[in-house]
Amino acid sequence: MSVDRFVRYSKPAVFFACLVPMGLLIRKGLTGHLGANPIEVITHSTGDWTLTFLCITLAITPLRRALRLPWLIRYRRMTGLFAFFHGTLHLMTYVWLDKFFAWREMLKDVGLRPFITMGFTAFVLMVPLAATSTAGMIRRLGGRRWQELHRLIYLSAVAGVIHYYWLVKLDERLPLRYAAIVAILLASRVVIYLVERRRPGTRAVEQAERVT
């Protein structure tokens, strides 16, 4: 089987695998296993999966180079959109289920709770990434401008980790693990950038792969 056919046939499986976290959360809700504070469970679950998918998206480029599997980049758009999907659910849990659209109360939270401001910043940074994720937008923006815009994912991941760290009051191990993962992935991007400066043809190949 050719690589193109493999990617085409495997994408639905990857798509449904990315829906598993949401499916498990829905099952918990339907079976009454969300605990005494279901809003908190939903908030933490959607937040964790937002960071997880951001890390997966950031990991695709170093993995495809380390494993010499260039076609892995064709899954990056999907995982990035699932990061945005879970980030939207995370935000809406706060806006709708927790505050029930009480805008004044939410504005007070922004002033009193900096972690909310940082979380909102992380989400806002993902919006232009999701809006320009299509092949058509890549062509309209041009490869270089599209690539520069999508570097916002680095800032979004860092803001998301800070949001999580400021949110946690006692056990900081999980946000610190995410921080370590993001730091390693960002460091790998620096290494990749330095290597690509010596091989300028590599970027042209990558941009062609993104469009497909």
C-alpha positions as CSV (number, residue, x, y, z in Angstrom):
1,M,0.0,0.0,0.0
2,S,1.3,3.4,-0.9
3,V,1.9,6.1,1.7
4,D,-0.9,8.3,0.3
5,R,-3.4,5.4,0.5
6,F,-2.3,4.6,4.0
7,V,-2.8,8.1,5.2
8,R,-6.1,8.4,3.5
9,Y,-7.5,5.2,5.0
10,S,-6.0,5.8,8.5
11,K,-7.2,9.3,8.9
12,P,-10.8,8.2,9.9
13,A,-9.3,5.9,12.5
14,V,-7.2,8.7,13.9
15,F,-10.2,11.0,13.9
16,F,-12.4,8.6,15.9
17,A,-9.4,8.0,18.3
18,C,-9.3,11.7,18.9
19,L,-13.0,11.6,19.8
20,V,-12.5,8.9,22.5
21,P,-11.8,11.4,25.4
22,M,-15.1,13.2,24.6
23,G,-16.9,9.9,24.3
24,L,-15.6,8.7,27.7
25,L,-16.7,12.0,29.3
26,I,-20.2,11.7,27.8
27,R,-20.4,8.1,29.1
28,K,-19.5,9.3,32.6
29,G,-22.2,11.9,32.4
30,L,-24.9,9.4,31.2
31,T,-24.0,6.8,33.8
32,G,-23.7,9.3,36.7
33,H,-20.0,8.9,37.2
34,L,-19.0,12.6,37.1
35,G,-18.7,12.7,40.9
36,A,-20.1,15.2,43.4
37,N,-18.8,18.2,41.3
38,P,-19.4,17.3,37.6
39,I,-18.5,20.8,36.4
40,E,-15.1,20.5,38.0
41,V,-14.6,17.1,36.4
42,I,-15.6,18.4,32.9
43,T,-13.4,21.4,33.3
44,H,-10.3,19.4,34.3
45,S,-10.9,16.8,31.7
46,T,-11.3,19.2,28.7
47,G,-8.4,21.3,30.0
48,D,-6.1,18.2,30.2
49,W,-7.0,17.1,26.8
50,T,-6.5,20.5,25.3
51,L,-2.9,20.5,26.6
52,T,-2.5,16.9,25.5
53,F,-3.5,17.6,21.9
54,L,-1.3,20.7,21.8
55,C,1.6,18.5,22.9
56,I,0.8,15.9,20.3
57,T,0.6,18.6,17.6
58,L,4.0,20.0,18.7
59,A,5.5,16.5,18.8
60,I,4.6,15.6,15.2
61,T,7.4,17.5,13.5
62,P,10.3,16.2,15.7
63,L,8.9,12.7,15.6
64,R,8.6,12.7,11.8
65,R,12.2,13.8,11.5
66,A,13.5,11.4,14.2
67,L,11.6,8.4,12.7
68,R,12.1,9.6,9.1
69,L,8.3,9.4,8.4
70,P,7.5,12.7,6.6
71,W,3.9,11.7,6.1
72,L,3.2,12.2,9.8
73,I,2.8,15.9,9.2
74,R,-0.5,15.1,7.4
75,Y,-2.1,14.4,10.8
76,R,-1.0,17.6,12.4
77,R,-3.9,19.7,11.2
78,M,-6.3,17.2,12.7
79,T,-4.6,17.0,16.1
80,G,-4.3,20.8,16.2
81,L,-8.1,21.2,15.5
82,F,-8.9,18.7,18.2
83,A,-6.8,20.8,20.6
84,F,-9.0,23.8,19.6
85,F,-12.1,21.7,20.0
86,H,-11.3,20.6,23.5
87,G,-10.2,24.2,24.3
88,T,-13.6,25.4,23.2
89,L,-15.3,22.9,25.4
90,H,-13.1,23.9,28.3
91,L,-13.9,27.6,27.8
92,M,-17.7,26.9,27.4
93,T,-17.7,24.8,30.5
94,Y,-16.6,27.9,32.4
95,V,-18.8,30.4,30.5
96,W,-21.9,28.3,30.3
97,L,-22.0,25.6,33.0
98,D,-20.0,27.4,35.7
99,K,-21.0,31.0,35.3
100,F,-24.1,30.7,33.1
101,F,-23.1,33.7,31.0
102,A,-22.8,36.0,34.0
103,W,-20.4,38.4,32.2
104,R,-19.9,40.8,35.1
105,E,-18.9,37.9,37.4
106,M,-16.5,36.6,34.8
107,L,-14.9,40.0,34.4
108,K,-14.4,40.1,38.2
109,D,-12.8,36.7,37.9
110,V,-10.3,38.0,35.3
111,G,-9.2,40.7,37.8
112,L,-9.0,38.4,40.8
113,R,-7.8,35.2,39.2
114,P,-4.9,35.6,36.8
115,F,-5.0,32.0,35.7
116,I,-8.3,32.7,34.0
117,T,-6.7,35.5,32.0
118,M,-3.8,33.2,31.0
119,G,-6.2,30.4,30.0
120,F,-8.3,32.8,27.9
121,T,-5.1,34.1,26.2
122,A,-4.1,30.5,25.4
123,F,-7.5,30.0,23.7
124,V,-7.5,33.2,21.8
125,L,-4.1,32.3,20.4
126,M,-5.6,29.1,19.0
127,V,-8.4,30.8,17.2
128,P,-6.4,32.1,14.2
129,L,-4.7,28.7,14.0
130,A,-8.0,26.9,13.6
131,A,-9.4,29.6,11.2
132,T,-6.4,29.2,8.9
133,S,-6.0,25.4,9.1
134,T,-7.4,24.7,5.6
135,A,-5.3,24.0,2.5
136,G,-7.0,27.0,0.9
137,M,-5.8,29.4,3.6
138,I,-2.3,28.1,3.3
139,R,-2.3,29.0,-0.4
140,R,-3.9,32.4,0.3
141,L,-1.5,33.4,3.0
142,G,1.6,31.8,1.4
143,G,3.8,29.2,3.0
144,R,6.0,31.7,4.8
145,R,3.3,33.9,6.3
146,W,1.2,30.8,7.2
147,Q,4.2,29.3,9.0
148,E,4.9,32.5,10.9
149,L,1.2,32.7,12.0
150,H,1.1,29.1,13.2
151,R,4.1,29.7,15.5
152,L,1.4,31.1,17.8
153,I,0.9,27.4,18.9
154,Y,4.1,27.8,20.9
155,L,2.8,30.7,22.8
156,S,-0.6,29.0,23.3
157,A,1.0,25.9,24.7
158,V,3.2,28.0,27.1
159,A,0.1,30.0,28.2
160,G,-1.8,26.8,28.7
161,V,0.8,25.4,31.0
162,I,1.0,28.6,33.0
163,H,-2.8,28.6,33.3
164,Y,-2.7,25.1,34.6
165,Y,0.2,25.8,37.0
166,W,-1.5,28.9,38.5
167,L,-4.8,27.0,38.8
168,V,-3.4,24.1,40.8
169,K,-3.1,24.9,44.5
170,L,-1.7,21.7,46.0
171,D,-0.4,19.0,43.7
172,E,1.7,20.6,41.0
173,R,3.1,17.5,39.5
174,L,0.8,17.2,36.5
175,P,1.2,20.9,35.3
176,L,5.0,20.5,35.8
177,R,5.0,17.4,33.6
178,Y,3.2,19.3,30.9
179,A,5.7,22.1,31.4
180,A,8.6,19.7,30.9
181,I,7.0,18.1,27.8
182,V,6.4,21.5,26.2
183,A,9.9,22.7,27.1
184,I,11.4,19.6,25.4
185,L,9.3,20.0,22.3
186,L,10.1,23.7,22.0
187,A,13.8,23.0,22.4
188,S,13.5,20.4,19.7
189,R,12.0,23.0,17.4
190,V,15.0,25.3,18.0
191,V,17.3,22.4,17.0
192,I,15.2,21.7,13.9
193,Y,15.3,25.4,13.0
194,L,19.1,25.5,13.2
195,V,19.4,22.4,11.1
196,E,17.0,23.7,8.5
197,R,19.0,26.9,8.1
198,R,21.7,24.7,6.6
199,R,19.2,22.9,4.3
200,P,16.8,25.5,2.9
201,G,15.2,23.1,0.6
202,T,13.6,21.2,3.5
203,R,11.0,24.0,4.2
204,A,9.8,23.9,0.6
205,V,9.1,20.2,0.9
206,E,7.3,20.6,4.2
207,Q,5.1,23.4,2.9
208,A,4.1,21.2,-0.1
209,E,3.2,18.4,2.4
210,R,1.0,20.7,4.4
211,V,-1.1,21.6,1.5
212,T,-1.8,17.9,0.8
